[in-house]
């Protein structure tokens, strides 16, 4: 897939850090460093959302639903 070109505004201190990472060889260029940061942030948000959803799961209710489905047999399972 082709990459899209965008323009961003960044604080001078952040840009200095970004350029230092590029000079140190941590990233080949600014674009790759910013892309890595966005990917990492999106992954953290996804994991946090999953963690929040899992915290809302009622284990006893889920167990009961699983036992009901198991007792009813495989014909009640939806195909994927």
C-alpha positions as CSV (number, residue, x, y, z in Angstrom):
1,X,0.0,0.0,0.0
2,X,1.3,3.4,-0.9
3,X,2.0,5.8,2.0
4,X,0.1,9.1,2.2
5,X,2.0,12.3,2.6
6,X,0.8,14.7,5.3
7,X,1.9,17.9,7.0
8,X,2.1,18.2,10.8
9,X,3.0,20.9,13.2
10,X,5.3,19.9,16.1
11,X,6.8,21.7,19.1
12,X,10.5,22.7,18.6
13,X,11.6,20.5,21.6
14,X,9.9,17.5,20.2
15,X,11.5,18.1,16.8
16,X,14.9,18.3,18.5
17,X,14.3,14.9,20.1
18,X,13.0,13.4,16.9
19,X,16.1,14.6,15.0
20,X,18.3,13.2,17.7
21,X,16.7,9.8,17.3
22,X,17.3,10.0,13.5
23,X,21.0,11.0,14.0
24,X,21.5,8.2,16.5
25,X,20.1,5.7,14.0
26,X,17.1,4.7,15.9
27,X,15.0,5.6,12.9
28,X,16.0,6.2,9.3
29,X,14.1,9.5,9.0
30,X,11.6,11.7,10.6
31,X,8.7,10.1,8.8
32,X,9.5,6.6,10.1
33,X,9.9,7.9,13.6
34,X,6.5,9.6,13.6
35,X,4.9,6.6,11.9
36,X,6.3,4.3,14.7
37,X,5.0,6.7,17.3
38,X,1.5,6.7,15.8
39,X,1.4,2.9,15.5
40,X,2.5,2.5,19.1
41,X,-0.2,5.0,20.3
42,X,-2.9,3.3,18.3
43,X,-1.9,-0.1,19.7
44,X,-1.9,1.3,23.3
45,X,-5.4,2.7,22.8
46,X,-6.6,-0.7,21.3
47,X,-5.1,-2.6,24.3
48,X,-6.6,-0.1,26.8
49,X,-10.0,-0.4,25.2
50,X,-9.8,-4.2,25.3
51,X,-8.8,-4.1,29.0
52,X,-11.7,-1.8,29.8
53,X,-14.1,-4.1,28.0
54,X,-12.7,-7.2,29.8
55,X,-13.1,-5.4,33.1
56,X,-16.9,-5.2,32.4
57,X,-17.3,-8.9,31.7
58,X,-19.3,-10.7,34.3
59,X,-17.4,-14.0,34.7
60,X,-20.4,-15.9,36.3
61,X,-22.7,-14.7,33.5
62,X,-20.3,-15.7,30.8
63,X,-19.7,-19.1,32.5
64,X,-23.5,-19.7,32.6
65,X,-23.9,-18.8,28.9
66,X,-21.1,-21.1,28.0
67,X,-22.5,-24.0,30.0
68,X,-26.0,-23.5,28.4
69,X,-24.4,-23.5,24.9
70,X,-22.4,-26.6,25.8
71,X,-25.5,-28.4,27.2
72,X,-27.5,-27.5,24.1
73,X,-25.0,-29.0,21.7
74,X,-23.1,-27.6,18.7
75,X,-26.3,-26.9,16.7
76,X,-26.8,-23.7,18.6
77,X,-23.4,-22.3,17.7
78,X,-23.2,-19.9,14.9
79,X,-20.9,-20.6,12.1
80,X,-18.0,-18.2,11.6
